[in-house]
Amino acid sequence: MLKKFYIVLFVSLILSNVSHSASPSKKIQTRVLLGTSKSYKIFLKDNYVLVANDKKVSHKGNLDIKFHKQGILLNNKLLKAQSIEVLGSSSFSVNRRTYRGAFIVHREKNGLSLVNNVELERYLLSVVPSEVYKSWNHETLKAQAIAARTYALFEIQRSRRNKNRKFDVFSDTRSQVYKGVQEEHRNTSRAVLATKGQVLTYKGTLIKSYFSSSIGGMSAAGYEIGDNKPYLKPVKSYTSKKNPNSSWAIQVPLKKIQQQYKTTTIKSVNVASRSTSGRINKINIKDTKGKITSVRGDHFRAKMGYSNMKSTRAQMGISKSGNLVIKGSGYGHGVGMGQWEAEELARRGANYSQILSHFYQGTRLKKIY
């Protein structure tokens, strides 16, 4: 508990002050939720310390952990505990992936959550190559490393305010993608090392550095996703010719939309309003009886599937064959940095600082450790 207290205290100090005085010897731990399941088979090579019910035991070997209505089954032995923690491990493997650091298993209502405790810079070694192409320009990779570091620290700061929250970030696109050791690459590791301790700030405070695959020519305003920060303004940006999502088109059967929104035969689907960045704000679905169902653009995209309707920066209309044709550009929510657009800026000669200042208006780089 004392160790956790000092980690939380250190994180609070560096995030609230964002100063150069933070000790470089301290290491910030990131708690990554890897998933929730009824059971886990976890493979470990090192000796480690197993902690349950405030008891510490030196241990070696693999662990078979299962949910039980009275506690947690550990290697078929029932422990009446709410969590099992492994300390001192350099890495572990689960579900065919290897992760740096140690972990803790929490007993939830209907399963077990697995949280990886990993030092922030080591976490980034996997995040950056999981988010962008390893072959991209070094300046793009450095920009991504700083955006990812800033985002993680922002989430750590936010989560530690809630004493009941058991993790800081998800391991998927709900936060940023983290695939473990197998994803690490020398190019992206160089970018993480080259930018160690660098974060983005606005008026001395950490920003939430949103990013997405492609902004489709113009980034979205922060208010479009409920975050009206002054550094999240729409900006125009060229994209790479190699960007597979610079333009896209899909056809959706009207019957699918009828089922999703429980309407009768659809007569028309029209964009009723758009945001300042040109993204769909509201859609009106009109049936043959004249009833109009108004739907938010982001909700409609979710119903269609994020990988199908790749963004709300789109046009739509009903074809003669009775399908809704949606044509758009970009992939993702579009707020903050577009990764493909960042790569194009780097190709045109921009360095990582210029890339970041382009997408996050009015921000400054700070080295906090």
C-alpha positions in Angstrom: 0.0 0.0 0.0 2.9 2.4 0.8 4.4 1.8 -2.6 1.0 2.6 -4.3 0.7 5.8 -2.2 4.1 7.1 -3.4 3.3 6.3 -7.0 -0.1 8.1 -6.8 1.6 11.1 -5.0 4.3 11.3 -7.7 1.8 11.2 -10.5 -0.3 13.9 -8.9 2.8 16.1 -8.4 4.1 15.9 -12.0 0.7 16.2 -13.6 -0.5 19.2 -11.5 2.7 21.1 -11.7 4.0 19.9 -15.1 7.5 21.0 -14.1 11.0 20.0 -14.8 11.7 19.3 -11.2 10.2 15.8 -11.2 12.8 13.2 -10.3 13.8 11.1 -13.3 14.5 8.2 -10.9 10.7 7.8 -10.3 8.7 5.5 -12.6 5.1 6.1 -13.3 3.0 2.9 -13.4 0.2 2.6 -15.9 -2.7 0.3 -15.0 -4.0 -1.3 -18.3 -7.2 -3.3 -18.4 -6.4 -6.2 -20.6 -9.9 -7.7 -20.4 -12.5 -9.5 -18.3 -13.0 -13.3 -18.3 -14.1 -16.2 -16.1 -10.6 -17.6 -16.2 -7.0 -17.0 -17.1 -4.0 -19.2 -17.7 -1.0 -17.0 -17.1 2.6 -18.0 -17.9 5.6 -16.6 -16.0 9.3 -17.3 -16.2 10.6 -15.2 -13.3 10.3 -15.7 -9.6 7.7 -13.3 -8.2 5.7 -12.3 -5.1 2.1 -13.3 -4.9 -0.2 -11.1 -2.9 -3.7 -12.0 -1.6 -5.5 -10.8 1.5 -2.5 -8.7 2.4 -0.3 -11.8 2.6 2.9 -12.0 0.5 4.3 -15.3 -0.7 7.4 -15.9 -2.9 6.3 -18.0 -5.9 7.4 -19.5 -9.1 5.5 -21.1 -12.0 2.4 -20.6 -14.1 -1.0 -19.6 -12.7 -4.4 -21.0 -13.4 -6.9 -18.4 -12.1 -10.7 -18.9 -12.2 -13.7 -17.0 -11.0 -15.6 -18.7 -8.1 -18.8 -17.5 -6.4 -17.0 -17.6 -3.0 -13.7 -16.0 -4.2 -10.9 -16.9 -6.6 -9.6 -20.3 -7.6 -5.8 -20.2 -7.8 -4.3 -23.4 -9.2 -7.6 -25.2 -8.1 -7.2 -23.8 -4.5 -10.0 -21.6 -3.3 -8.9 -18.2 -2.0 -11.6 -16.1 -0.4 -10.0 -12.9 -1.8 -11.2 -10.0 -4.0 -7.9 -9.7 -5.8 -4.6 -11.5 -6.5 -1.6 -9.5 -7.3 1.8 -10.4 -8.8 4.8 -8.2 -7.9 8.3 -8.3 -9.2 7.7 -10.0 -12.6 9.5 -8.5 -15.6 6.8 -10.0 -18.0 4.0 -12.5 -18.3 2.0 -14.1 -21.1 -1.7 -14.6 -21.4 -4.0 -15.3 -24.4 -0.9 -15.8 -26.6 0.4 -12.3 -25.9 3.3 -11.3 -23.7 3.2 -8.1 -21.6 5.9 -6.2 -19.7 5.6 -5.7 -16.0 3.3 -7.5 -13.5 -0.4 -7.7 -13.0 -3.4 -7.8 -10.7 -6.6 -9.9 -11.1 -9.7 -8.3 -9.5 -12.8 -10.3 -8.7 -15.9 -8.6 -10.3 -19.6 -9.5 -10.0 -19.5 -12.0 -12.8 -15.9 -12.5 -13.7 -12.3 -11.5 -13.3 -10.7 -8.4 -14.7 -7.0 -8.6 -15.6 -5.0 -5.4 -15.1 -1.4 -5.0 -16.3 0.8 -2.8 -14.1 3.5 -1.5 -16.4 5.9 1.4 -16.3 4.7 4.2 -18.6 7.6 4.3 -21.0 7.6 0.6 -21.4 3.8 0.7 -22.1 4.5 3.2 -24.9 6.9 0.8 -26.5 3.9 -1.3 -27.5 1.3 1.5 -27.9 3.1 3.5 -30.6 3.6 0.5 -33.0 0.1 -0.7 -32.2 -1.3 2.7 -33.3 0.7 3.6 -36.4 2.8 1.9 -39.1 6.4 1.1 -37.9 7.8 2.2 -41.3 6.4 5.7 -41.0 8.6 8.9 -40.9 10.6 9.2 -37.6 9.0 12.6 -37.0 5.5 11.1 -37.2 6.5 8.4 -34.8 7.8 10.9 -32.3 4.6 13.0 -32.6 2.6 9.8 -31.9 4.8 8.9 -28.9 4.2 12.3 -27.3 0.5 12.2 -28.1 0.2 8.7 -26.6 2.3 9.6 -23.5 0.2 12.8 -22.9 -3.1 10.9 -23.3 -2.0 8.1 -20.9 -0.9 10.6 -18.3 -4.1 12.6 -18.6 -6.1 9.3 -18.0 -3.8 8.3 -15.1 -4.5 11.7 -13.5 -8.2 11.4 -14.0 -8.5 7.8 -12.8 -6.4 8.3 -9.7 -8.9 10.9 -8.4 -11.4 8.0 -8.1 -10.1 5.6 -5.3 -12.5 2.9 -6.5 -11.3 2.8 -10.1 -9.1 -0.2 -10.6 -7.4 0.7 -13.9 -6.3 3.8 -15.9 -6.7 2.9 -19.5 -8.2 0.2 -21.7 -6.0 -1.8 -24.1 -8.2 -1.1 -27.1 -9.5 1.9 -29.0 -11.6 3.1 -26.0 -8.2 4.5 -24.9 -5.3 3.5 -27.1 -4.3 0.2 -28.6 -1.8 -1.9 -26.6 -0.8 -5.3 -28.0 2.1 -6.3 -25.8 5.8 -7.1 -26.5 5.2 -8.8 -29.9 4.2 -5.4 -31.4 7.4 -3.6 -30.3 9.7 -2.4 -33.1 13.1 -0.7 -33.1 11.8 2.3 -35.1 9.0 3.1 -32.7 11.1 2.3 -29.7 13.6 4.9 -30.9 10.8 7.5 -31.1 9.7 6.7 -27.6 13.2 7.0 -26.3 13.9 10.2 -28.2 10.9 11.9 -26.7 11.1 10.5 -23.2 9.2 12.6 -20.7 7.9 15.0 -23.3 4.2 15.9 -23.0 1.7 18.5 -24.5 0.3 21.2 -22.3 -2.1 24.1 -22.6 -1.5 27.0 -20.2 0.7 24.7 -18.1 -1.9 21.8 -17.8 -1.8 18.5 -19.5 -4.1 18.2 -22.5 -6.3 15.2 -23.5 -4.5 14.5 -26.8 -7.1 12.8 -28.9 -6.1 11.3 -32.2 -7.6 9.1 -34.9 -6.6 7.3 -38.0 -7.6 10.0 -40.5 -9.4 13.3 -40.2 -10.6 13.3 -43.8 -9.3 16.7 -44.7 -10.4 18.6 -41.6 -10.3 17.7 -37.9 -13.4 17.8 -35.8 -14.0 20.4 -33.1 -13.7 19.0 -29.5 -17.4 19.9 -28.8 -18.4 17.3 -31.4 -17.4 14.6 -28.9 -18.4 16.6 -25.8 -15.0 18.1 -25.0 -15.0 21.9 -25.8 -11.3 22.6 -25.1 -9.8 25.6 -26.9 -6.9 23.5 -28.2 -9.3 21.2 -30.0 -10.3 23.4 -33.0 -11.0 22.2 -36.5 -7.9 22.4 -38.7 -7.4 21.6 -42.4 -4.7 19.1 -43.4 -3.6 17.3 -46.5 -3.5 13.5 -46.3 -1.2 10.9 -47.7 -2.0 9.5 -51.1 -1.5 6.1 -49.5 -4.2 6.7 -47.0 -6.8 3.9 -47.6 -9.5 5.9 -46.0 -9.1 9.2 -47.7 -12.4 8.3 -49.4 -14.7 5.4 -48.9 -18.3 4.3 -49.8 -20.7 1.8 -48.4 -24.3 0.6 -49.2 -26.7 -0.2 -46.4 -30.0 -2.0 -47.1 -32.9 0.2 -45.9 -34.3 -2.9 -44.1 -31.3 -2.8 -41.8 -32.0 0.8 -40.9 -35.7 0.0 -40.4 -34.8 -2.8 -38.0 -32.3 -0.6 -36.1 -34.8 2.2 -35.5 -38.0 0.2 -35.6 -39.6 2.2 -38.3 -42.0 1.3 -41.1 -40.9 1.5 -44.8 -38.4 4.3 -45.2 -39.0 7.1 -47.7 -35.9 9.2 -47.2 -32.8 9.6 -45.1 -31.4 13.1 -45.0 -28.6 15.0 -43.3 -30.5 17.6 -41.2 -27.5 19.5 -39.8 -23.7 19.5 -39.8 -21.0 20.6 -37.4 -18.5 23.3 -38.1 -16.1 20.7 -39.5 -18.6 19.4 -41.9 -19.5 16.2 -40.0 -23.0 14.9 -39.7 -24.6 16.3 -36.6 -28.2 15.1 -37.1 -30.0 12.8 -39.5 -33.7 12.7 -40.3 -35.2 9.3 -41.2 -38.7 9.7 -42.7 -41.0 6.8 -43.3 -43.9 6.5 -45.8 -46.4 7.6 -43.1 -44.6 10.9 -42.7 -43.1 10.1 -39.3 -39.6 11.6 -38.8 -37.0 9.9 -36.6 -34.1 12.3 -35.7 -30.8 10.6 -35.0 -27.4 12.0 -33.9 -24.7 11.4 -36.5 -22.4 9.6 -34.1 -25.2 7.3 -32.9 -26.1 6.5 -36.5 -22.5 5.6 -37.2 -22.4 3.3 -34.2 -25.5 1.5 -35.4 -24.0 1.1 -38.9 -20.7 -0.2 -37.4 -17.6 1.9 -36.9 -15.5 -0.1 -39.4 -18.3 0.3 -42.0 -19.3 3.9 -41.7 -15.8 5.1 -41.0 -16.6 8.7 -40.0 -19.4 11.2 -40.0 -17.7 13.4 -42.5 -20.0 11.9 -45.1 -22.8 12.4 -47.6 -25.8 10.0 -48.0 -28.7 9.3 -50.3 -31.0 6.4 -51.3 -30.1 4.6 -54.5 -32.6 3.2 -57.1 -31.9 -0.3 -55.8 -33.2 0.7 -52.4 -30.0 1.0 -50.5 -28.7 3.9 -48.5 -25.4 5.0 -50.1 -22.9 6.6 -47.8 -19.8 8.3 -49.1 -17.2 9.8 -46.8 -13.6 10.6 -45.9 -11.5 9.8 -42.9 -11.6 7.2 -40.2 -12.5 7.8 -36.6 -14.0 10.7 -34.5 -11.6 13.2 -36.2 -10.7 15.2 -33.1 -7.1 16.2 -32.6 -4.3 14.6 -34.6 -5.0 12.6 -37.8 -2.3 9.9 -38.0 -2.3 9.7 -41.8 -2.3 13.5 -42.0 0.6 13.7 -39.6 2.5 11.3 -41.8 1.9 13.6 -44.8 3.1 16.7 -42.8 6.3 14.8 -42.0 6.7 13.8 -45.6 6.5 17.5 -46.5 9.3 18.4 -44.0 7.5 19.1 -40.7 9.2 18.0 -37.5 7.3 16.4 -34.6 6.9 19.7 -32.8 5.3 21.4 -35.9 3.0 18.4 -36.4 1.7 18.5 -32.8 1.2 22.3 -32.8 -0.7 22.0 -36.1 -3.3 19.6 -34.6 -3.4 20.8 -31.0 -3.7 24.6 -31.4 -2.0 26.8 -28.8 -0.3 23.9 -26.9 3.3 23.7 -25.8 5.8 20.9 -25.4 7.1 20.3 -21.9 9.7 17.8 -20.6 8.5 16.7 -17.2 11.1 14.0 -16.5 
